[in-house]
Amino acid sequence: MFGSLKKLFGGDKEESKREILAPVSGEAIPMSQVADPAFSQEILGKGVAIVPASGTIVAPASGEVTVMFETKHAVSIRTDFGAELIIHIGLDTVNLKGRHFRACVAQGDRVKAGDVLVEVDMEQVKAAGYDVTTPVIICNTPDYPNMVCRSGMEVKALDPIIEL
């Protein structure tokens, strides 16, 4: 009953907020600075990239895992509010064929913001010669014309980075 009253009078701001949170701690950078044209030119959609400080990748919003790539280098989630996002861990890391990555969820799983998605040995990925910059992309960008992407700062996992 009180939940309905809160909604009626606008008292429940959290439910109306549509935010994508940082899936990992590190430096948030604009997509234009990502060293891969598919991301820097926002071909897949707009978003924010993070240069990770750790190897624990968490769900940036609650929703359903729609794709867990076999190589574990990327995961796609449809949020409960309809955003379709991809977290792409590193650049060209598909070539590692899953080495140094451990998936903690599977396609079809429901996740809450903060649930661990993938564990990555970032030092081994770097040692293998890969850039670990991790783009967080909203694939259905046209559905969110007022999207605000926050970058140029240090973030902790679960800090807001995209407002839809």
PLY file of the C-alpha trace (Angstrom):
ply
format ascii 1.0
element vertex 164
property float x
property float y
property float z
element edge 163
property int vertex1
property int vertex2
end_header
0.00 0.00 0.00
2.72 2.49 0.94
4.66 1.67 -2.24
1.63 2.68 -4.31
1.26 5.91 -2.36
4.96 6.70 -2.82
4.62 6.23 -6.58
1.45 8.32 -6.68
3.10 11.25 -4.91
6.57 10.80 -6.45
8.18 9.73 -3.20
10.05 6.75 -4.63
12.77 8.39 -6.72
14.94 5.26 -6.86
12.40 3.32 -8.92
12.13 6.13 -11.48
15.92 6.43 -11.82
17.32 4.62 -14.79
21.03 4.32 -14.19
23.76 2.05 -15.40
26.38 1.60 -12.71
30.08 0.96 -13.13
30.66 -2.79 -13.50
34.22 -2.41 -12.17
36.34 0.14 -10.31
38.77 2.18 -12.36
39.05 5.25 -14.57
35.91 6.10 -16.55
36.84 7.48 -19.97
34.75 8.70 -22.90
34.12 6.16 -25.66
35.99 8.47 -28.06
39.22 7.53 -26.23
38.83 3.77 -26.74
41.51 2.40 -29.08
39.02 0.49 -31.25
36.86 2.24 -33.88
33.85 -0.02 -33.26
33.67 1.48 -29.78
35.20 4.95 -30.25
32.84 5.72 -33.15
29.93 4.34 -31.10
28.95 1.92 -33.87
27.40 -0.48 -31.32
25.87 2.34 -29.25
26.82 5.06 -26.80
28.33 4.43 -23.41
31.33 4.80 -21.15
34.55 2.81 -21.00
36.43 1.94 -17.83
40.13 1.20 -17.48
39.71 -1.41 -14.72
41.57 -1.40 -11.43
40.44 -4.95 -10.61
39.25 -8.10 -12.31
35.81 -8.48 -10.76
33.09 -7.48 -13.24
29.65 -6.99 -11.65
26.18 -6.42 -13.04
25.70 -2.68 -13.65
21.90 -3.01 -13.31
19.31 -5.65 -12.48
18.00 -7.70 -15.38
18.51 -10.83 -17.46
21.76 -12.10 -18.94
20.84 -12.33 -22.62
24.26 -13.46 -23.86
27.28 -14.82 -22.07
29.84 -15.12 -24.83
31.53 -18.51 -25.00
34.89 -16.73 -24.72
33.65 -14.96 -21.55
35.13 -11.66 -22.77
31.70 -10.00 -23.03
28.27 -10.25 -21.49
24.97 -8.74 -22.55
22.14 -7.83 -20.18
18.59 -6.59 -20.74
17.86 -4.44 -17.72
14.53 -4.54 -15.93
13.75 -1.13 -17.44
14.56 -2.21 -21.01
18.11 -1.02 -21.66
20.11 -3.53 -23.71
23.73 -3.33 -22.70
27.02 -5.01 -23.41
30.04 -5.09 -21.14
33.04 -5.87 -23.37
36.03 -6.77 -21.18
39.14 -5.55 -22.96
39.86 -4.98 -26.64
40.30 -7.94 -29.00
40.19 -10.23 -25.96
37.95 -12.61 -27.89
41.28 -13.91 -29.23
42.13 -15.25 -25.76
39.34 -17.84 -26.23
38.33 -17.62 -22.59
41.83 -17.90 -21.08
42.09 -15.74 -17.94
38.27 -15.33 -17.74
35.81 -17.16 -15.46
32.09 -16.71 -16.06
30.01 -16.57 -12.88
26.62 -16.41 -14.65
25.04 -18.01 -17.70
22.69 -16.91 -20.43
19.15 -16.66 -19.05
20.23 -15.95 -15.46
18.56 -13.11 -13.57
21.03 -10.76 -11.92
20.82 -7.90 -9.46
23.07 -4.86 -9.66
26.33 -5.88 -7.99
26.14 -9.62 -8.72
29.48 -10.93 -10.00
29.33 -11.65 -13.74
32.93 -12.49 -14.66
36.25 -12.82 -12.84
39.24 -11.80 -14.96
42.96 -12.11 -14.29
43.69 -8.61 -15.63
47.44 -8.97 -15.12
47.54 -12.08 -17.31
45.38 -10.37 -19.96
47.78 -7.40 -19.98
50.80 -9.72 -20.02
49.33 -11.39 -23.12
49.44 -7.96 -24.79
45.81 -6.89 -24.58
44.29 -3.55 -23.65
41.91 -4.14 -20.71
39.75 -1.05 -21.36
36.17 -2.19 -20.78
33.39 -0.47 -22.77
29.88 -0.42 -21.30
27.54 0.14 -24.23
23.81 0.81 -24.47
22.89 -1.01 -27.69
19.40 0.51 -27.92
20.74 4.06 -27.63
17.91 5.55 -29.78
15.44 4.54 -27.03
17.25 6.94 -24.66
17.62 10.32 -26.40
18.49 12.11 -23.12
21.29 9.70 -22.15
24.02 11.24 -20.00
27.40 9.47 -19.92
29.78 10.34 -17.07
33.51 9.98 -17.65
36.81 11.66 -16.91
36.89 10.44 -13.33
37.80 7.57 -11.07
34.83 5.34 -10.24
34.19 2.54 -7.82
32.12 -0.45 -8.87
28.42 0.49 -8.67
28.97 4.24 -9.02
26.52 5.69 -11.58
28.15 6.14 -15.01
25.16 6.39 -17.37
21.80 8.02 -16.77
19.00 7.05 -19.14
0 1
1 2
2 3
3 4
4 5
5 6
6 7
7 8
8 9
9 10
10 11
11 12
12 13
13 14
14 15
15 16
16 17
17 18
18 19
19 20
20 21
21 22
22 23
23 24
24 25
25 26
26 27
27 28
28 29
29 30
30 31
31 32
32 33
33 34
34 35
35 36
36 37
37 38
38 39
39 40
40 41
41 42
42 43
43 44
44 45
45 46
46 47
47 48
48 49
49 50
50 51
51 52
52 53
53 54
54 55
55 56
56 57
57 58
58 59
59 60
60 61
61 62
62 63
63 64
64 65
65 66
66 67
67 68
68 69
69 70
70 71
71 72
72 73
73 74
74 75
75 76
76 77
77 78
78 79
79 80
80 81
81 82
82 83
83 84
84 85
85 86
86 87
87 88
88 89
89 90
90 91
91 92
92 93
93 94
94 95
95 96
96 97
97 98
98 99
99 100
100 101
101 102
102 103
103 104
104 105
105 106
106 107
107 108
108 109
109 110
110 111
111 112
112 113
113 114
114 115
115 116
116 117
117 118
118 119
119 120
120 121
121 122
122 123
123 124
124 125
125 126
126 127
127 128
128 129
129 130
130 131
131 132
132 133
133 134
134 135
135 136
136 137
137 138
138 139
139 140
140 141
141 142
142 143
143 144
144 145
145 146
146 147
147 148
148 149
149 150
150 151
151 152
152 153
153 154
154 155
155 156
156 157
157 158
158 159
159 160
160 161
161 162
162 163
